Amino acid sequence: MVEDLENEKWMDVSIRLYNSSKGIVLTKTGLAPYAKEIGWTLKVDKREYLDEEGGNMFGIYIAPKGNKCSPEEIIEKRDLIEGSVIGILKYMIYNSRPKQFPKKILSQAGFYKSKDKKDMLDFRCFEVIHIHAELKKAIRFELEKPELFKKVFFGLSLIEWYKENLDKQNKFFITEENLNVNSNIVKRLEENGMPKITIEKKRFLGKMFT
């Protein structure tokens, strides 16, 4: 059976903030209007997280029913999600320091293993939007519909990320630490369906200063 990756719900999506147990009610109150606007549910993650100082934090988040979402739903609600995130950043995160409000999209991607040992994509935008998806499906979806993938993942391209890391690991001079990071990204993507590109370059491995 052929998967319809555009319309099937295969991504875990949430708009998430963290606060201490004392701040949960305040954060829920602040997020409630945005949850209503998007049409998603406001929830509290019962798991505890540690902040940089070792304090207990809880995730308060907005998510679709069951946390699962299709790319089609993200596209349909894209303007509402973007508007809500801008509001959250402006009035709940940077309200006391408006000069630090980000001027461009800040995003990052990484990998982790699911409980059933599948490679998962961990995507975050402004550390507020969180998208988790099976890496194989994410790669297949971008290969099938690259422009739609970028819209769903707020500008991310796994293909471009692959090429950037492939290029970095083949630079003439690279430290062993950076080589390991770049090689791991390239390897994970290739193992999950990214078409391989071969680049032959001479490399000097070492340290610039001792």
C-alpha positions in Angstrom: 0.0 0.0 0.0 1.4 3.4 -1.0 1.6 5.9 1.8 0.0 9.3 1.3 2.6 11.3 3.2 0.9 14.7 2.5 -2.4 13.7 4.1 -1.5 11.0 6.7 -0.8 11.9 10.3 2.8 10.9 10.8 4.3 13.9 12.6 4.3 14.8 16.3 3.7 18.6 16.4 3.6 21.0 19.3 4.0 24.6 20.3 5.8 24.3 23.6 7.0 26.3 26.5 8.6 25.3 29.8 8.0 26.6 33.3 8.2 25.5 37.0 5.3 24.0 38.8 4.5 27.4 40.2 4.4 28.9 36.7 2.2 26.3 35.0 -1.1 28.2 35.6 0.4 31.5 34.3 1.8 29.8 31.2 -1.4 28.0 30.5 -3.4 31.2 30.8 -1.0 32.9 28.3 -1.1 30.0 25.8 -4.9 29.5 25.9 -5.9 32.2 23.4 -3.4 30.8 20.9 -4.6 27.2 21.3 -8.2 28.4 20.7 -7.0 30.4 17.6 -5.3 27.4 16.0 -8.0 25.0 17.1 -5.7 22.7 19.0 -5.6 21.5 22.6 -3.7 23.0 25.5 -1.9 20.3 27.5 0.7 19.9 30.3 3.5 17.3 30.0 3.6 15.3 33.3 7.2 14.5 32.8 9.7 16.6 34.6 12.7 18.3 32.8 15.7 19.9 34.4 16.7 23.5 33.5 20.3 24.7 33.3 20.4 25.2 37.1 19.0 21.8 37.9 15.4 23.0 38.7 12.3 21.0 37.7 10.4 22.2 34.7 7.2 21.1 33.0 6.2 21.4 29.3 3.1 23.3 28.7 2.1 22.9 25.0 -0.5 23.3 22.2 -0.9 20.3 20.0 -3.5 18.6 17.7 -5.6 15.7 19.0 -3.3 12.8 19.8 -0.3 15.1 19.0 -0.3 13.7 15.5 -0.6 15.9 12.5 -0.4 15.7 8.7 1.6 18.0 6.5 -1.7 19.1 4.9 -2.9 20.3 8.3 0.3 22.3 8.9 -0.1 24.0 5.6 -3.8 24.8 6.3 -2.9 26.3 9.7 0.5 27.7 8.7 -0.6 31.4 9.1 -2.3 30.7 12.4 0.7 28.8 13.7 3.2 31.5 12.6 1.0 34.3 14.0 0.7 32.5 17.4 4.4 31.8 17.6 5.2 35.5 16.9 2.7 36.5 19.6 4.2 34.0 22.1 7.7 35.2 21.4 6.7 38.9 21.6 4.4 38.8 24.7 5.6 35.7 26.7 9.3 35.3 26.0 10.8 38.6 24.9 8.3 41.0 26.5 10.8 42.3 29.0 13.7 42.4 26.5 12.2 43.4 23.1 15.6 44.3 21.6 16.5 40.6 21.7 13.5 39.6 19.6 14.9 37.4 16.8 15.1 39.1 13.4 15.1 35.8 11.4 13.9 32.2 11.7 16.0 30.3 14.3 15.8 26.6 13.8 17.8 23.4 14.4 17.5 19.8 13.5 18.9 16.6 15.0 18.3 12.9 15.4 17.4 10.4 18.1 16.3 6.8 18.4 12.7 5.9 19.1 11.7 3.2 21.5 11.4 0.8 18.5 14.9 1.8 17.3 13.8 3.9 14.4 15.8 7.0 13.5 13.7 10.1 14.3 14.0 13.7 13.1 13.9 16.3 15.9 13.1 19.7 14.5 12.7 22.9 16.5 11.9 26.4 15.4 12.6 29.3 17.9 12.7 26.4 20.5 8.9 26.9 20.5 7.7 24.8 17.5 8.6 21.1 17.9 8.2 18.5 15.2 9.2 14.9 15.6 8.9 12.5 12.7 10.3 9.2 11.4 13.4 10.2 9.5 12.8 7.8 6.6 9.3 9.3 6.0 10.6 12.9 6.3 13.3 12.2 3.6 10.8 10.5 1.3 8.4 13.3 1.7 11.0 15.9 0.8 12.2 13.9 -2.2 8.5 13.7 -3.4 7.5 17.3 -2.7 10.5 19.5 -1.8 8.8 22.8 -1.8 5.9 21.6 0.3 8.4 20.0 2.8 10.1 23.4 3.3 6.7 25.0 4.1 5.8 22.3 6.6 9.2 22.4 8.3 9.5 26.2 8.3 12.4 26.5 5.8 14.3 23.3 6.6 15.6 21.2 3.8 17.1 17.8 4.6 18.6 17.7 1.1 20.4 21.0 1.6 21.5 20.0 5.1 22.9 16.8 3.6 24.8 18.6 0.9 26.2 21.2 3.4 27.5 18.5 5.7 28.9 16.5 2.8 30.7 19.6 1.6 32.0 20.4 5.1 33.4 16.9 5.7 35.3 17.1 2.4 37.0 20.4 3.1 40.8 20.5 2.8 41.2 21.3 6.4 38.9 19.9 9.1 39.2 19.0 12.7 38.5 15.4 13.7 35.7 16.5 16.0 33.9 18.4 13.2 34.6 15.6 10.7 32.8 13.1 13.1 29.8 15.5 13.5 29.5 16.0 9.7 30.0 12.4 8.9 27.4 11.2 11.4 24.8 13.5 9.8 25.6 12.4 6.3 25.6 8.7 7.3 22.2 8.9 9.2 20.6 10.7 6.2 22.0 8.2 3.7 20.9 5.2 5.9 17.4 6.5 5.8 16.9 7.0 2.1 18.9 10.1 1.1 20.4 9.6 -2.4 24.1 9.4 -2.1 26.4 12.0 -3.6 30.1 11.3 -4.0 32.6 14.1 -3.7 36.3 13.4 -3.9 38.5 15.9 -2.2 41.8 15.8 -0.4 41.5 16.5 3.3 44.0 17.6 5.9 42.9 16.3 9.3 44.3 18.1 12.3 44.4 21.1 14.6 45.2 24.6 13.5 46.8 25.5 16.8 48.5 23.4 19.4 
